[in-house]
Amino acid sequence: MLQYIEVVKKEHGFTTVPYVELHDIELKWSSVGLWVYGGKPVALVERTMWNEMSTTVLSEVPGFQCGVPLPVYNWKQPWHLDKRVYSTFKKVAESGNYDPLTWAMMVQELGLVDPNKVANLLSVETVPFTWEQGMKSLITYLGLDKFVRLLHKTTYKDRDGNVQEVSAQFVAKTVYLYYELNCLGYYHPDKANRNRDWQDLYENLFAWLQSVRPEVQLPATPELSKMDGLIIDHGYKLALPWSNKTLFQWAEGLDNCLWKYTDKIVHNECYVLGVFKDSCLVAAVEIIGHRITQLYGYKNSKPDRLLADAVTTALKQSGLIN
């Protein structure tokens, strides 16, 4: 049974509830509590000079892996006394599924939620934590209530109306959009978007970034320029993205993260070509160091053999790849 025990300070040291075996653990002057599992201390809670709480893992005991962050004791709202939170936390700790626990830890440490909301986060299957700072920014952007509701949205409908599972990768690329906006100095909503699910949020952030990011012209070598508009085998046509605006359009058409490649192309770290069929973008190819590093279609799917062979043959004949 996982418990929180307050540390009682006496004139000549520290005392705790008698059945807790401290062994050689040294309690510091800043110690204010212990997390105990099976009668053994697993983490020490300390109060910092800024009157905040920090949790330090002390040991691992059978049945409880202490490699995960443990909840920080909130002296204003002692949620360990809340039966709902206590029982839910125990279930998560014993299940070995720590993703929801990590979410709850991160959100609670921001001081933004009450115990009941922490319990809600612990009790549902939700997307795993991906990028702490980005998530903190998203909370600010969306507001806490909308953010918490979004956590419970584990599926979304893609453009074809198919129901998809929210993955860590999808969350990560959504967070990165907002990170890019922050780098440009944008933090607040451009308009009252509903953001019903992660797909909505991604599309709204994508459109916002596309509208505010300055246009950047993308360089191309003479050899690469010759490929622009080239008709290759099986009726495919190659094209160059001459600006980051084109990359945004391609990313939207292929539902991928091509828009992130602007800086890499500008610094000659890679080349990117679009592959068209009947005026429709069907794939994109990345070239680094005279070899194809990526060749993907819609949603980073593998293209058919005819397309792959046509592109590879054309790039080899041009000398762009070995």
C-alpha positions in Angstrom: 0.0 0.0 0.0 1.4 3.4 -1.0 1.1 6.1 1.6 2.3 9.6 2.3 3.7 10.2 5.8 4.6 13.5 7.1 8.0 13.9 8.7 7.7 15.1 12.3 10.6 17.4 13.3 11.9 17.1 16.9 14.5 19.1 18.6 17.1 16.3 18.1 16.2 15.1 14.7 13.4 13.5 12.8 10.8 10.9 13.7 8.2 9.2 11.5 5.5 6.6 12.0 7.3 3.7 13.8 6.7 0.9 11.3 8.6 2.7 8.6 12.1 1.3 8.2 14.4 4.1 7.4 17.6 2.0 7.4 20.5 4.3 6.4 18.4 7.0 4.8 19.5 10.5 5.9 16.7 13.0 6.3 17.6 16.5 5.5 16.5 19.6 7.3 14.2 20.4 4.4 12.4 17.1 4.6 8.7 17.4 5.1 7.4 13.9 4.1 7.9 10.4 2.8 6.2 8.3 0.2 6.1 4.8 1.7 5.3 1.5 0.0 4.9 -1.8 1.9 6.3 -0.2 5.0 9.5 1.0 3.3 10.3 4.6 2.2 10.5 4.9 -1.6 10.8 8.7 -2.0 11.6 11.8 0.1 9.6 15.0 -0.2 11.5 18.2 0.5 10.5 21.9 0.6 12.9 24.1 -1.4 14.0 27.6 -0.5 11.2 28.9 -2.9 8.6 27.1 -0.8 8.0 24.6 -3.5 8.0 20.8 -3.1 10.4 18.3 -4.8 10.4 14.5 -4.7 13.6 12.4 -4.7 13.5 8.7 -5.3 15.2 6.8 -2.5 14.9 3.1 -3.4 13.1 0.4 -5.3 10.9 -2.1 -3.6 9.1 -5.2 -5.1 5.8 -4.2 -6.6 6.6 -0.6 -7.1 9.1 0.8 -9.7 10.5 4.0 -8.3 12.1 5.0 -11.5 9.0 7.0 -12.3 8.4 10.4 -10.8 6.3 10.3 -7.7 3.6 12.8 -6.9 4.8 16.0 -5.1 3.0 16.5 -1.8 0.9 19.7 -2.0 0.7 21.1 1.5 -2.1 23.5 0.4 -4.2 20.6 -0.9 -3.1 17.3 0.7 -4.5 15.2 -2.1 -3.1 12.0 -0.5 -6.0 12.3 1.9 -8.5 12.3 -1.0 -9.7 8.6 -1.2 -10.4 8.9 -4.9 -7.0 10.1 -5.7 -5.3 7.7 -3.3 -7.0 4.6 -4.7 -6.5 5.7 -8.3 -2.8 6.4 -7.7 -2.3 3.1 -6.1 -3.9 1.3 -9.1 -1.7 3.1 -11.6 1.4 2.4 -9.5 0.6 -1.3 -9.3 -0.4 -1.6 -13.0 3.0 -0.6 -14.4 1.3 1.8 -16.8 3.0 5.1 -15.9 2.1 7.3 -18.8 -1.0 8.8 -17.2 0.9 9.1 -13.9 3.6 11.2 -15.7 0.9 13.4 -17.2 -0.7 14.0 -13.8 2.7 14.7 -12.2 3.5 17.3 -14.8 0.2 19.0 -14.6 0.0 19.0 -10.8 3.5 20.5 -10.4 2.3 23.5 -12.4 -0.1 24.2 -9.6 -3.0 24.3 -12.0 -5.3 21.5 -11.0 -7.2 20.3 -8.0 -7.0 16.7 -6.7 -10.1 15.6 -8.6 -8.6 16.6 -11.9 -5.4 14.8 -11.0 -7.5 11.8 -10.3 -9.3 12.1 -13.6 -5.9 12.2 -15.4 -4.8 9.1 -13.6 -7.9 7.1 -14.2 -8.0 7.3 -18.0 -6.0 5.9 -20.9 -4.5 8.9 -22.5 -1.7 10.0 -24.8 1.8 9.7 -23.2 3.8 12.7 -22.1 6.1 13.8 -25.0 7.5 17.2 -24.4 7.2 18.9 -21.0 7.9 22.5 -22.0 5.7 22.2 -25.1 2.8 20.9 -23.0 3.2 23.7 -20.5 2.9 26.1 -23.4 -0.2 24.3 -24.7 -1.9 24.6 -21.3 -1.3 28.3 -21.4 -2.6 28.5 -25.0 -5.7 26.4 -24.5 -6.6 27.1 -20.9 -6.6 24.4 -18.4 -10.2 23.2 -18.9 -9.8 22.8 -22.6 -6.4 21.1 -22.2 -7.8 18.5 -19.7 -10.7 17.8 -22.1 -8.2 17.3 -24.9 -6.3 14.8 -22.9 -9.3 12.6 -22.8 -9.6 12.7 -26.6 -7.6 9.6 -27.6 -9.0 9.3 -31.2 -9.7 11.7 -34.0 -11.1 11.6 -37.5 -8.7 12.2 -40.4 -9.6 14.0 -43.6 -11.0 10.8 -45.1 -13.4 10.4 -42.1 -11.5 7.4 -40.7 -11.1 7.2 -36.9 -7.4 7.2 -35.9 -5.7 6.7 -32.5 -3.8 9.6 -31.2 -0.1 8.7 -31.0 2.8 10.2 -29.2 4.2 11.2 -32.7 1.0 13.0 -33.5 1.1 14.9 -30.2 4.7 15.7 -30.7 4.2 17.3 -34.1 1.3 19.3 -32.8 3.4 20.6 -29.9 6.2 21.4 -32.4 3.8 23.7 -34.4 3.1 25.7 -31.3 6.8 25.8 -30.4 7.5 27.3 -33.8 4.9 29.9 -33.2 6.5 30.7 -29.9 9.8 31.2 -31.6 8.2 33.8 -33.9 6.7 35.6 -30.9 3.2 34.2 -31.0 1.7 32.9 -27.8 -2.0 33.8 -27.8 -4.8 32.4 -29.9 -5.3 34.2 -33.2 -9.0 33.5 -33.0 -11.4 31.5 -31.0 -10.8 28.1 -32.3 -12.9 25.3 -30.9 -10.1 22.6 -30.9 -12.5 19.7 -30.5 -9.7 17.1 -30.7 -6.0 16.8 -31.5 -6.7 16.9 -35.2 -8.5 20.2 -34.9 -5.7 21.6 -32.8 -3.1 20.5 -35.3 -4.9 22.0 -38.2 -5.6 25.3 -36.4 -2.0 25.7 -35.3 -0.8 24.7 -38.8 -2.9 27.3 -40.5 -1.8 29.9 -37.9 1.9 29.2 -38.5 1.4 29.2 -42.2 -0.1 32.6 -42.1 2.5 34.3 -39.9 5.8 32.7 -40.9 7.7 35.0 -43.3 8.3 33.6 -46.8 11.8 32.2 -47.2 13.2 31.5 -50.7 14.9 28.0 -50.9 18.2 27.6 -52.8 18.9 24.9 -55.3 22.1 23.8 -57.1 22.3 23.9 -60.9 22.0 20.1 -61.0 18.9 20.2 -58.7 17.3 23.0 -60.7 17.3 20.8 -63.8 15.0 18.4 -62.0 12.2 21.0 -61.6 9.3 20.1 -63.9 11.1 16.9 -65.2 8.8 14.2 -66.5 10.0 10.8 -65.5 8.9 7.2 -66.0 5.3 6.2 -65.7 4.1 9.8 -66.1 5.4 11.2 -62.8 6.8 14.7 -62.6 9.4 16.1 -60.2 9.2 19.6 -58.7 11.3 21.8 -56.4 9.9 23.7 -53.5 11.1 27.2 -54.2 9.9 28.7 -50.9 8.8 27.6 -47.4 5.3 28.5 -48.5 5.5 25.6 -51.0 6.7 23.3 -48.3 3.6 24.3 -46.2 1.3 23.4 -49.1 3.1 20.1 -49.6 2.9 19.3 -45.9 -0.8 20.0 -46.0 -1.3 17.8 -49.1 0.7 14.9 -47.8 -0.3 15.4 -44.1 3.3 15.2 -42.9 5.9 17.6 -41.4 7.6 18.8 -44.6 7.2 22.4 -43.4 9.9 21.7 -40.8 12.6 21.2 -43.5 12.9 24.9 -44.4 16.1 25.5 -42.3 17.7 22.3 -43.4 17.3 23.2 -47.0 18.5 26.8 -46.5 21.6 25.5 -44.8 22.2 22.9 -47.6 21.7 20.0 -45.2 19.3 18.2 -47.5 17.4 18.5 -50.8 13.6 18.0 -51.1 11.7 17.2 -54.3 8.0 16.7 -54.8 6.6 13.9 -56.9 3.4 14.7 -58.9 1.0 12.5 -60.9 -1.7 14.2 -63.0 -1.0 17.6 -61.2 -1.5 16.0 -57.8 1.3 15.7 -55.2 1.7 12.0 -54.4 5.0 11.9 -52.6 8.1 13.7 -51.5 11.8 12.7 -51.5 14.6 13.8 -49.3 18.2 13.6 -50.4 21.2 13.8 -48.1 24.8 13.1 -49.2 23.9 11.6 -52.6 21.4 9.1 -51.3 17.7 9.0 -50.7 17.0 9.2 -47.0 13.2 9.5 -47.3 10.6 8.7 -50.0 7.1 8.8 -48.6 3.5 9.5 -49.8 0.4 10.5 -47.9 0.8 10.3 -44.1 4.4 9.0 -44.6 3.2 5.9 -46.3 5.5 3.9 -48.6 4.9 4.7 -52.2 4.2 2.0 -54.8 7.1 0.3 -56.6 6.5 2.0 -59.9 6.9 5.5 -58.3 9.9 4.5 -56.2 11.7 3.0 -59.2 10.9 6.0 -61.4 12.2 8.5 -58.9 15.4 6.4 -58.1 16.2 6.0 -61.8 15.8 9.7 -62.6 17.9 10.8 -59.6 20.7 8.3 -60.5 20.7 9.4 -64.1 21.0 13.1 -62.9 23.9 12.3 -60.6 22.1 13.5 -57.5 22.3 10.0 -55.9 24.8 7.3 -56.3 
